[in-house]
Amino acid sequence: MKNKELIGQIIDFDYKGMGMTKLDDIPVFLDKGVIGDKVSYTITKDKKSFYKGRVTKILKKSKDRVESPCKYFNKCGGCDFLNYKYEKSLDWKKQSVNNKLQRISELDIKVSKVNSSEKTFNYRNNMQFQVKNGKIGLYMKNSKEIVPIEHCLMQSTNANKTLKILTKFKNLEKIKTLGIRTNYKDQVMLIISSKEKINKLNLILGDLIDANVVSIYENINNRKNAHYGDEFNLLYGQEYLEEKINKLYYKLSPASFFQVNREQAENLYNKAMEFLQVKENEKIADLYSGVGTLSLEIASRKAQTLGVEIVEEAIEDARINAQKNKLQARFICGKSEEILEKIQTDEKIKMDKILVDPPRKGMDKKLVDYLNKNSYEKIVYISCNPATLARDLKILKEKYKVEKVEIFDLFPYTSHVEVITLLSKLDPKKYISVELPMDDMDLTSAESKATYKQIQNYVFKKFGFKVSNLYIAQVKEKCGIKERENYNKPKKEDLKQPICPIEKEEAIKDAFRYFQMI
């Protein structure tokens, strides 16, 4: 198969934004191309369940293909869709999120709205450039090789001025990474990461100041696979940048996490507040709270606000940000489920609503289980990884209903996406009947968790079909739930009984899990 010229139509992108076609119903992941392109290609790797291939020629261009405005696009791995219509990339993101949510969570849910970014260029406020052999650049896609870069369409004017000045710096050989951060005033913070101290920076300091660089940090970094080490030394200017979201101001240290698209992050946070429906004196926890951006949005609405974060430096910044904005909020460093449990046990305080904004790996399993156990009124879940969001929703659906899912495009022209989901506590009264027939009064301990009628009502409400007592009894037997003697057994020894279909069996098991019978 290798080296043989093949022809195919690109029908999808993978999660990295690479074109995909099929060969005898087996996926082929290609190195380029957009949906709708007809291409010739060769197979480079046979992975049994899929192939990898290289496009040799575009035979017919997709109607949705556009000319990339970036001269580095074909080599640089920073952007994915600069040669694809922006509106079409949003359509693909919506379809991709829907597929992951439905396949992984096993919920019949769909994205209700896609919120496009007003700025599709010059939106990034934070970038890290690699330095190799005296050249500054970004990684090639799927490679550790560097593409030399002098100008990036995704960062601001002053960030690009700074980058151009740095390309002329004579002491680049000792530098590992260059970080360029900007804020709403287009002030620049420069972070120089290297294994040893950098000399001769004074030779370009005047030019950097002209580019509105207000802060320069040196970072000593001996790690192999990290942008920065632990030690930051201020070489020039301000200790931190000031950033603004809505009417609130935030301190940004060199390593502080902050959304890279400030304007779109503002829209996302406003949506989070809309979903939460914050009321005065409500108790709301912001988990994975970072430097407190969302916590302070909540606090500004006069709710009792708790921010929980595992990174001590972020907690310190969050407390400073609260003081800076003259807002009352409590910030605690630790694991979310442990902190919630502690204040509920020691202080008798239970939160009313929860906001979570975890990293790409999603929520810790212990936290998901804790949220299920305690059933809060609302959960607003902000996710940068639809797959881990779907994984967590699969568990949370036992106690919560997904009300709404929206996409915010914080990363235009890339395959990355931000998803916000509103969940509300399931009301068991909507699923069960409180009427108890007399023959259901004599129950075993497992049966006492739900009557046959309650299980039937739950299944009908959630899945839309009826299940008989006989089917419930059969599934109970399969699950090892003890039945009362002779309950739902045939009156005659040789009487044939219908067997519960697999679809109904799974629905009944779902009810068992809901009522904590298994």
C-alpha positions, 0 to 999 in steps of 0.5 A, a space after each residue: 500500500 505504501 508509495 501507491 498513489 491514491 485518490 480521496 475526498 477529505 470529509 472531516 478533520 481530526 482533533 488536531 485539525 488534520 484532514 481525514 479521508 477513508 480507504 475501504 471504510 478505514 480512516 486515513 489521517 492526512 498532513 493537509 487539506 480542508 473538508 471538500 478537497 479532492 486529493 491524491 495521497 500516499 500512505 505513510 503508516 499503517 496502524 491497522 485501525 487507521 492509516 496516516 498519509 501525505 497529500 501529494 496534490 490537491 486535484 480539486 479545491 473545496 468551495 470552502 477553501 481560502 487563501 491563507 493570509 499567513 506566509 508561515 501557515 504551511 509549516 507552522 503548527 500554530 494555526 489549523 484553519 487559516 485556509 478554511 472559511 471561518 464560518 465553516 470552521 465554526 460549523 465543524 467545531 459544533 459538529 465535533 463537540 456534538 459528536 463527542 458529547 453524544 458518543 461519550 456521555 451517552 446523552 441526547 444533547 446538542 450545542 444550542 449556540 456557537 458564539 463566534 469571536 469578534 476578533 479573529 486576528 491579533 487576539 492572543 495576549 500570551 504566546 511562547 516562542 521557542 529558540 533554537 540555533 539562534 532562531 526564534 519560532 514556533 513548532 512545526 505541526 507534529 514536530 519538535 522542529 522550529 519554524 523561524 517567525 518574525 511576525 504572528 497574525 494572532 498577537 498584538 501590534 506591540 507584541 509583534 514589534 517586540 518579537 521583531 526586536 528580539 530576532 536581532 538580539 545577538 545573545 539568542 543561543 543561550 535562550 530556550 523560550 521567549 514569552 510575550 504577554 500583553 494586556 488591554 492597554 497593549 503593554 508588554 511583559 517579556 519573559 526570557 527563559 534560559 538555563 543561565 543568566 542572560 547578558 547584553 540585554 541592555 543593547 536592545 532595552 531602548 528598542 523594547 521600551 519603545 515597543 511598550 515593554 513595561 516588564 522584563 523577567 528572567 526565568 531560570 529553566 532546566 526542565 526539558 518539557 516546560 516553558 518555564 522553571 520555578 524561579 522568576 527574576 525581575 530585570 526591568 520595570 513593573 512586577 506585573 501587568 494589569 488586565 481588565 475583564 468587564 469592570 474588574 482588574 486583575 494582577 498578572 504575574 509571569 506564569 499566571 493563567 489567563 484566557 488568551 482571548 480577552 474580549 471573548 473571555 469577557 463574553 464567556 464569563 458574562 454567559 457563565 453569570 447568566 447561567 448561574 443566575 447569581 442572587 444576593 447572599 447565595 453561596 457559590 463555589 468557583 472551583 479551579 478558580 485560578 487568579 479569581 477572574 470568575 470568583 470576583 464576577 460572582 462576588 461583584 453580584 453580592 453572593 457569598 463567594 468561595 474560590 478553590 485552587 490547587 496552585 498557591 501562587 494563583 490563590 495569592 494573586 486572587 486575594 490581591 485581585 479581590 483587594 484591588 477590586 474591593 470585593 469580598 471573596 474567600 480563597 482557599 488552596 487545596 483540592 476542591 472536594 476536600 475543601 467543600 467537605 471540610 467547610 460543610 463538616 466543620 462550618 456547616 456551610 453547603 454551597 448553593 451553586 457550583 462553577 467549575 473551570 478545570 484544565 484539559 484533563 477535566 475534573 478529578 473523579 473524586 470531585 465528580 462523585 462528590 458533586 453527585 453525592 451532594 446535589 447542588 442547585 446548579 453547576 456551570 461547567 466551563 471546559 476546554 476539552 469536550 472529551 473530558 467534559 463528556 466523560 464527566 457529564 456521563 457520571 453527573 447525569 445520575 443527579 443532574 440534567 444538562 439544560 444547555 450547551 454553548 460554544 465560545 470560540 476563544 481560539 479562532 482558526 485553531 481546532 481548540 474550543 471552549 464549551 460552557 454547560 449548564 446543569 440543574 439538579 434532577 428533581 426525583 418528584 418528576 420521575 416517580 409516583 408517590 403512590 405505593 400499592 400494598 404488594 410493594 410494602 413488604 420489601 427487601 433492603 435493595 427493593 426499598 430504594 425504589 418500588 417497581 412503579 417508581 422504576 417504571 415512571 423513571 424509565 418512561 420519563 427518561 427513555 419514553 417507553 414502558 417496562 413491565 414488572 417481569 422485565 424489572 425482576 429479570 434485570 434485578 436477578 442479573 444484577 444480584 438484587 434479592 427478590 422476595 420469594 415467588 415475586 414475579 415467578 411464573 405460576 406454572 413450571 413450564 410457562 415460557 416468559 418473554 426475555 427483557 430486550 437489551 435496550 430496556 435492560 439498559 434503561 432499567 439498570 440506569 434506573 437502578 443506578 439512579 435509585 442507588 440500587 447498584 
